[in-house]
Amino acid sequence: MSIIETAGLWLLHRMDPERAHGLSIRALRLGLVPLPGPVTSPRLATTIAGLDLPNPLGLAAGYDKNAEVVGPLTRAGFGFVEVGAATPRPQPGNPRPRLFRLPEDRGVINRFGFNNDGAEAIASRLSRARRDVPVGINLGANKDSDDRAADYLQVLRVCGPHVDFATVNVSSPNTERLRDLQGREALSALLAGVTAARDDLARPIPIFLKIAPDLTPAEIEDVAEVALSSRIDGIIATNTTLARDGLRSAHAGEKGGLSGAPLFERSTRVLARLSAMTRGRLPLIGVGGVGSAEEALQKILAGASAVQLYSALVWNGLSLVPRILHDLDAMLERDGIANISELVGQDRARWMKGD
C-alpha cells in the first residue's frame, strides 16, 4: 500500500462510512486512483459458466450499486465485476445511519435495503461503460413490491442486454422477508421465471444464485437440489450474515448484515457443503471474508471456482486486489500448479468437518 493510499484510508476512516464510500466512488470517477489493469497469468486465467476470466478474483455486488464506475473497476485488477443490486424502480433504502465499520473485527455491518437509482438508470450507465473484464448485475426486488418474483424478471429484461451475467439475490437480510424466497417451492418458481426471461434476451447470459450463510444443512440441501434441477449456471456463497458471534467492536450490535473477516469461516463451511451437494455439476463463487491470497485459496480449496471480495477494501484499499493476485500466482508457481482450476474442492472435506 502506497503512502498516498495509506493517508487516504486514514482520512476516510475518520468520516461517516457512507460519506467515505461516496467519496471513493467519486475518486474513481475522476481518475484519481491508480489502476493496474487486469492482472493475469496462465496459472490464474480461468473459465466459469462460459465466462473467460483473466483471474478468479471478482468484486462483489454492493460497492458500485448504481454502475457509476464500471470502467475504472474493470481496470482495478479484478477478473470480473458485479454491480447493483438493482430494483425495477428507484428506492432510497433504509434510513441513515445504515453502514458501520467494525475495526477491531475487520468487519462491516450494513442495512442499506437495496438503495439504488433503479434498473433504467443503471442499464443506461452499463450500456455506455467501457469494460476490460466481464461485468454482471445483481438483481433485486423493490421493498414495497406486490410481486417480488416479477421484479427480478423486470430488472433482467432491462439490464440483461448490457451485462455478461446476472445474479439472483434472494439472500439480503435488509429487505423484509426477501430470504423467504430461498425456500424450495418459491426458489424453484423464481429460477424458472428468471431463466425463461434470460432465454428471451438477444444474447443469453449466465445466471447465478446468491444464497445466505445462515441456512441450515437441510436448507442448503434444498437450495442445491433446486439449483441442480433448474437451468441456472452457478451459485454465489454467501451473502452477509445475521450472526454476531465473538465480535468486539462498538457497533457489533447494530442491525443488518455482517460482512468481512468475521464471515470467513461460516461462509466457507457453507460453500464446502454446497460443493459436496452439487458434486461439481455447478460452478460456485466463494465470497465472505476474503482479504488475502491465502483466504482466496481456501475458498477455492473448499469448492469455489472463483471468489469475490468487497469489505476487505474498506481496510486495505484497491491495491489489495493486485497484491492478492500476485501472491496467489506466486503460491501456485511455488507448488507447481499449472492452473488454479486444479485446486477446486481439494480441501472440501476438512471445511465440512469445521476443522
N, C-alpha and C positions, 0 to 999 in steps of 0.2 A: 504494500500500500504506500503510495507516494505521500510526501509531506502535505501537498495540497489536498489530497483526498482525506487524509487524517484530520486536517484542520476543518475541512468542510463537514465531515461527520460530527466533529466536536460541536460545531455551531448548530447543526441540525438537531442534535440531541438535546439542545437547550431550548428548543421551540416546541410548541404544541405538535404532537406527532402527525396530525392530519395536515397541518400547515407545512411541515417539513416534507411530507410526501408530495404535496403540490409543488413545492419549490424544486424538488428533484426532477419532477416531470418537466418543469419549465427549463431547467438547466439542460436537460437532454434536447428539448425542442430548439433551444438557442445554440446548440452545438458547443456547449461549454464543458462537456465530459469527454475525455479521451476514449476512443473506441478502437479495439484491436482488429475488428473484422472477425468473420467466422474462424474458429480455431479447429483444426482438423489434422488427422494423420491416418495412415492405413489402419492403425490399431483402434482409433476412435470412431471412424466412419461406420455408420450402421443404418439399417432399414427397419422401420416399424410401420406395420399396416400399409405398406407400399410407399411410405414417405422416405425418401433418401435424406439422411441427416448427416451433416459433417461431423457431428459428435452427439453423444447421448444425453447431454445436459440441456434441459429446457427451462424457460421462465414460466412459472405457474401463473394462472389467472389471478387477478386481484390487484396487480401493480398498475398496469395500464388499462384501467376499466373502460375507458372511452376511446381506445385506439388513437391516442393523441401523438404517440412517439413510436409507432411501429417501426419506421425506418431505422432510427438510431438503435433500437433494441435488437434488431436483427443483425446489427454490426457490433454488438457488445460481446460477442464470443459465443453466445448461445447456439445450440444446434437446432432449436425450434422455439417459438414464442407463442404463448396463449394470452389473448386479451379478453376483456369482459370481467364479470358476467354482464350480458346484455339482456334486457327485457323488451317486450314489444313497445311499451310506452315509457317515456322518461319517468323516473321517480327519484325523490330526494333521499330515500333511505331513512334510517333511524335517526333520532335526534342526537346532536353532539353533546358531550364528547362520546366518541364511539371507537376510538383507537388508542391502545395503551401499550407502552413499552414495559417489558419485564427484564430490566438489565441484569439482575442477579441470576436470572434463569435463562438468559439469552432467548427469550420468547416474546411473543406479541399476542395480545387479545384484541379482536375486533368484533364489532357488532354493526357493521355498515348497513346491512339489509338491502343488498343489490342496488345501491345508489348508482345511477348511470344516466346517460343522455338519451337512451332509447335506441332501438335497433336501426332506425332510418339514419340517424346522425352517425352512428358507429359504422354502418355499412358505407356511407359516403366517404368517411376517412379511410376505411380499408381499401376502397376502390382506387384511391389516389396514392396509397403508400408504396414507396419502393421497398422491396424486401429481398434480403440476401439468403434467408433460410425459411423453411415452412412456417406459416402463421395460422393459428386456429382461433376460434371463437368459443367462449364458454356461454352456453345457453341457459337463461334463467326465466323465471316467471314473475309477473307483477304481484305485489303483495295483496292487492285488492281484486285480483282476477277471479272471475267466476268459473274459469276453466283453465287451470294451470297447464294441463297437458297440451291444450291448443296453443298456449303461449310459446312453448318450446318449438312447435312447428312453425309458428309465425316468425320467430327470430331466425330460424334456419332458412326459411324461404327468402328473407330479406338479406341476411348476411352471408349465407352459404355460397353465393356466386363469387364472393371476394376473398375466400379463405381456402386453406388447404386441408383443414379438418375442423370438426366441431365436437364439443364436449357437452353431454347432458349432465347438468349439475343438479342432482337431487339430494345433495348432502350438506348444503349450507345450513348451519344451525340458527341463522339470523332472520329467516323468513318463517313465520309460524306454520307448522305442520308440513313444511316442504319435505322433511325427511320421511314422511308417511309414504311418499312415492317410491321408497325403496322396498316396500312390501311386494311380495311375489306377483299378485294379480295386477296391482297398479303399475308396477315396473314393466311387466310384460306388455301391457296395453300401451304404455308410453313409448317404449322402444319400438314397438311395431309401427306406431304412428310416425316416429321420427325417421326410421329407416325408409318408410314409404315416401315421406317428404324428401328425403335425400335422393331417392331414385328419380324424382321429378326435376332435379337440378340439371342444367345443361352439362355440368361436369360433376358427377357424383364424387363425394369426398368421404374419407373415413369418419366414422362416428365412434367416439369414446364415451364411456360412462364413468362419472366420478362419484365415489362412494365415501361414506363416513368411516372414521376409525372406531366408532363406538358400537359397532354391530356385534352381536353375539355370534359364536361359531355357527349356530343354526341359521341365523340371518345371513351370514356370509355364504353359507351353502346355498341358500335360496337365490342370492344375487348371482352366484356362479352358474347355477342351473338356468336361470332366466337368460343370463348373458350368452351362454352357450347355445341356447335354443333360439335366440334372436339373431339378427343379422348385423349386430354391431361389430366393430373392428378391434376393440381393446377396452381395458379398464384402467382408470387412474385411481390409485390407492395411496394416500387418502386425503380427504379434506381436513378441516380443523376439528379439534375435539372439545367436548364439554367437560372433560375430566380436569381435575386440578391437583393431582397427586404430587406432593412434595415441593410445591412452589414456595419461594421465599420472598418474592418481590412485593412491593407495597400494593400494586394493583392486581394481585393474584385473584382477588375475589370478584372482580368485575365480570358481568355477564357477557357472553359472546363466545366465539370460537378461539381456542388457543392454538397457536402455531409456533414454529421454531424448535429449538433444541429439545424442550420437554416432550414433544410429539414423536421424536425419532423412534424410540423402541416400540411404542404402541402401534404406530403406523406400519413399521417394518414387519411386525408379527402378523398383522392383518394381511399385508402383502404376501408373506410366505404362505399363509393358509390359503389365500386365494390362488396362488400359484399352484399349490398342490391340487386344489379342487378343479381348476381349469385344465390341468395336465398339459400345459404347453400349447393348448389349442387357441388361446387368445393372448396376444402380447399385453404386457402390463407395464404401466408407467408408475414408478415409485416416487412419492412426494411426502414430505413431512420431516422436518428437522435436518435436512441436508445442508451442511456448512463446510465440508471438507472433501477431499478426494477419497479418503478412507470411508466416509459415510456414504458417498455416492456409490462406491464399490460394494459396500454392504447391502445397499438396496438391490444392486444387480445380482449379487450372490444369493439374495433372498428370493429372486424371481423376476425382477424388473428388466425389461429390455431397454428402457430409458428412464431417466429421472428428471424431476423438476425441483426448483427451489424458488423462494421468494423472501421469507422472513430473514434469512441469513444476510441478505443485502442491507438490511437495516443496521446491522452491526459491523459489516465488513466492506460495504460499498461494492460498486460494479467490478472493481478489479479482482474481486473474489472469483469471478467466472473464469477468466483465462488461467488464474492461479490453480483452481481445482482441476482444470483440463490438462494443463501441463504436468501437474503432479500425477494425475491419473495415467497419462500417457507414459510417464517415466516408470510408474509401477508396473504397467503392462510390459514395457520393454525389459525391465529387470527380471520379470518372471517368465519371459519367453512366450508371452501370449500374442498370437498374431492378430487377433481381433477381439474386442470386448464381448462380442456375442458368445464367445466360447464359455464365458463365465456365468451366463444367466442361469440362476437357480442352483448353482453348485453347492451352496451352503443353506439351502432352504430348510432342511431337516433341523438344523441347530436353532434357527429362528422360530420354528414351530414349537420347539420344546421350551423356548424362552431362556435358553442358556446364555 
